[in-house]
Amino acid sequence: MVKKTGFVGYESEDIVLYLARILTALDRKVAIVDRTEQEMLLELLGICQGKKNGAGEREGEFAGIWITDQGSNLEEFDHIFFLFGYRLLHPKLYECECLVMVTDGVPAHASLLRRLGKWERKQFLILRNLVPMKHTEQYLTLLAEEENNYYRLSYNEKDIRRRCSLGSAAGCGIRLLSAEMKQLLLLLLEFLEEECHGIRIQQMLKKL
C-alpha cells in the first residue's frame, strides 16, 4: 500500500529530498510531488522536462527518486511525499495519512499549522531556524499534539550550504550534513516507517 505524507510550512525541500534518498537506498520506491506555489524543489534541482510554455507536466528523476508537479498515476511507489509549502487548503492534502509541519515559529504560521493539527492523522512538528521569540513546552505540545513528536532544528551553515546546492552531487551528500539534521532524519524515518532500523540507517547515512 502506498504511504502518502504531506509536508507543509517553511523550507522543507531539503529534508524531503534527504528522506527520499535514504528510503531509496533502503530499496523503497519513492516519489515526490512538488505542489508549492513556486515549485521550489523542482527549481532547486533544475527539473523542467515535459513543460513547455507553462503547460504540461513537469517531471524527472533525481538520484533514483521520481519528482513531479502532478500527483496522479503513482500507485507503484512505496512512499509519496507531497510538498505543499503554505498551500494549506490544497485538496491533495486530504489524501495524506501523515503530516510533517515545518515552521520558524512566526505566530501567523503557527496558527495555520495548529488548524491542520486538528485533523485525524499522524503528525510531526519541526521548528526550524526559530525567530527570536519564547516557545514554551506547552506551545510545542499544542502544535505537535504529542510531546515526543517535535524537534528543534537550529540554524547551521553546513546544512544551508548543502540546501543551496541540492542540484549537485555534492549538495545531496547526506553524510556531510550536521549531526542535528541527521538526528532529525532518523526520527522522521522512524515516524514514517516502523520497519526502519536505526543501525542500518546510520550505516546508510555514512555512504550517501
C-alpha positions as CSV (number, residue, x, y, z in Angstrom):
1,M,0.0,0.0,0.0
2,V,1.3,3.4,-0.9
3,K,2.1,5.7,2.1
4,K,1.3,9.3,1.5
5,T,2.9,12.0,3.6
6,G,2.3,15.8,3.3
7,F,4.9,18.4,4.2
8,V,3.6,21.8,4.9
9,G,5.1,25.1,6.1
10,Y,8.5,26.6,5.9
11,E,11.6,25.3,3.9
12,S,11.2,21.5,3.9
13,E,12.5,20.8,0.4
14,D,15.9,19.6,1.5
15,I,14.5,17.5,4.4
16,V,12.1,15.8,2.0
17,L,14.9,15.1,-0.6
18,Y,17.2,13.6,2.0
19,L,14.4,11.4,3.4
20,A,13.6,10.2,-0.2
21,R,17.3,9.4,-0.9
22,I,17.6,7.3,2.3
23,L,14.4,5.4,1.6
24,T,15.5,4.8,-2.0
25,A,18.8,3.4,-0.7
26,L,16.8,1.1,1.5
27,D,15.1,-0.3,-1.6
28,R,11.9,1.7,-1.3
29,K,10.3,3.3,-4.4
30,V,9.8,7.0,-3.6
31,A,8.1,9.8,-5.5
32,I,8.0,13.5,-4.5
33,V,5.1,15.7,-5.7
34,D,6.0,19.4,-5.6
35,R,2.8,21.4,-5.1
36,T,4.4,24.5,-3.7
37,E,3.5,27.8,-5.4
38,Q,7.0,28.3,-6.8
39,E,7.7,24.5,-7.2
40,M,10.8,25.1,-5.1
41,L,12.3,21.6,-5.2
42,L,11.9,21.3,-9.0
43,E,13.6,24.7,-9.3
44,L,16.4,23.8,-7.0
45,L,17.0,20.5,-8.9
46,G,16.6,22.2,-12.3
47,I,13.9,19.8,-13.5
48,C,11.8,21.2,-16.3
49,Q,11.3,18.1,-18.6
50,G,7.9,17.9,-20.2
51,K,6.8,21.5,-19.5
52,K,6.6,23.9,-22.5
53,N,5.3,27.5,-22.4
54,G,3.9,27.0,-18.9
55,A,1.8,24.0,-19.8
56,G,2.1,20.3,-19.3
57,E,3.6,18.1,-16.5
58,R,7.0,19.0,-15.0
59,E,8.7,15.8,-14.0
60,G,12.1,14.0,-13.9
61,E,14.3,11.6,-12.0
62,F,16.9,12.5,-9.5
63,A,19.1,10.0,-7.6
64,G,16.5,7.3,-8.2
65,I,13.6,9.4,-7.0
66,W,10.7,10.4,-9.3
67,I,9.9,14.1,-8.8
68,T,6.8,15.7,-10.4
69,D,4.4,18.5,-10.0
70,Q,1.4,16.1,-10.5
71,G,0.0,13.6,-8.1
72,S,-1.6,11.0,-10.3
73,N,-0.6,7.5,-11.6
74,L,1.9,6.9,-8.8
75,E,0.4,3.7,-7.4
76,E,3.7,1.7,-8.0
77,F,5.6,3.7,-5.3
78,D,6.0,2.7,-1.7
79,H,6.2,6.3,-0.5
80,I,4.8,9.5,-2.0
81,F,5.9,12.8,-0.4
82,F,3.7,15.8,-1.2
83,L,5.3,19.2,-0.8
84,F,2.7,21.9,-0.2
85,G,4.6,24.8,1.4
86,Y,1.8,27.2,2.7
87,R,-0.8,25.9,0.3
88,L,-2.7,24.6,3.3
89,L,-6.1,24.3,1.5
90,H,-4.8,22.2,-1.4
91,P,-7.2,19.2,-1.9
92,K,-4.4,16.7,-2.2
93,L,-3.5,17.4,1.4
94,Y,-6.6,15.4,2.5
95,E,-5.1,12.3,0.9
96,C,-2.1,12.2,3.2
97,E,-2.1,9.8,6.2
98,C,0.9,11.5,7.8
99,L,1.6,15.2,8.1
100,V,5.0,16.9,8.8
101,M,4.7,20.5,9.7
102,V,7.7,22.8,9.5
103,T,7.7,26.3,11.0
104,D,10.2,29.0,12.0
105,G,7.9,30.0,14.9
106,V,6.2,33.0,13.4
107,P,2.8,33.3,15.2
108,A,0.8,33.5,11.9
109,H,2.4,30.3,10.6
110,A,1.8,28.6,13.9
111,S,-1.9,29.4,13.9
112,L,-2.4,27.9,10.5
113,L,-0.5,24.8,11.4
114,R,-2.5,24.4,14.6
115,R,-5.7,24.2,12.5
116,L,-4.2,21.4,10.4
117,G,-3.2,19.6,13.6
118,K,-6.8,19.1,14.5
119,W,-7.2,16.5,11.7
120,E,-7.1,12.8,12.4
121,R,-3.6,11.8,11.2
122,K,-0.1,11.1,12.4
123,Q,1.8,14.3,12.6
124,F,5.3,15.6,13.4
125,L,6.4,19.2,14.0
126,I,9.8,20.7,13.1
127,L,10.8,24.1,14.4
128,R,13.5,25.3,12.0
129,N,15.7,28.3,12.5
130,L,13.5,29.8,15.1
131,V,12.8,33.5,15.0
132,P,13.8,35.3,18.3
133,M,10.7,34.5,20.5
134,K,10.0,32.4,23.5
135,H,8.5,29.0,23.0
136,T,7.0,27.1,26.0
137,E,6.8,23.4,26.1
138,Q,3.0,23.7,26.2
139,Y,3.1,25.7,23.0
140,L,5.1,23.0,21.2
141,T,3.0,20.2,22.5
142,L,-0.2,22.0,21.4
143,L,1.1,22.2,17.9
144,A,2.5,18.6,17.7
145,E,-0.2,17.0,19.8
146,E,2.4,14.6,21.2
147,E,5.3,15.9,23.2
148,N,7.7,13.5,21.5
149,N,6.7,14.5,18.0
150,Y,8.5,17.7,17.6
151,Y,12.1,18.7,17.0
152,R,14.1,21.9,17.1
153,L,16.5,22.3,14.1
154,S,18.8,25.2,14.7
155,Y,20.4,27.3,12.0
156,N,23.5,25.5,10.7
157,E,25.7,27.0,7.9
158,K,26.8,23.5,6.8
159,D,23.1,22.5,6.2
160,I,22.3,25.8,4.5
161,R,25.2,25.3,2.1
162,R,24.0,21.8,1.2
163,R,20.5,23.1,0.6
164,C,21.7,25.8,-1.8
165,S,23.5,23.2,-3.9
166,L,20.8,20.5,-3.9
167,G,21.1,20.1,-7.7
168,S,24.7,18.9,-7.5
169,A,26.0,15.6,-6.3
170,A,27.9,17.4,-3.5
171,G,24.8,19.2,-2.4
172,C,23.0,15.9,-1.7
173,G,25.8,14.4,0.3
174,I,23.9,13.3,3.4
175,R,27.0,12.2,5.3
176,L,28.2,15.8,5.1
177,L,25.1,17.2,7.0
178,S,25.2,18.4,10.6
179,A,24.6,15.9,13.4
180,E,21.4,17.8,14.2
181,M,20.0,17.3,10.7
182,K,21.0,13.6,10.7
183,Q,19.2,13.1,14.0
184,L,16.1,14.7,12.6
185,L,16.2,12.4,9.6
186,L,16.4,9.4,11.8
187,L,13.4,10.5,13.9
188,L,11.4,11.2,10.8
189,L,12.2,7.8,9.3
190,E,11.0,6.1,12.5
191,F,7.9,8.2,12.3
192,L,7.2,7.3,8.7
193,E,8.1,3.7,8.6
194,E,8.3,1.4,11.7
195,E,10.4,-1.1,9.8
196,C,13.3,1.3,9.5
197,H,16.1,0.2,12.0
198,G,18.4,2.9,13.4
199,I,21.7,1.0,13.0
200,R,21.1,0.2,9.3
201,I,20.0,3.7,8.6
202,Q,23.1,5.2,10.4
203,Q,25.3,2.9,8.2
204,M,23.5,4.2,5.2
205,L,24.0,7.8,6.2
206,K,27.7,7.3,6.1
207,K,27.6,6.2,2.4
208,L,25.2,8.7,0.9
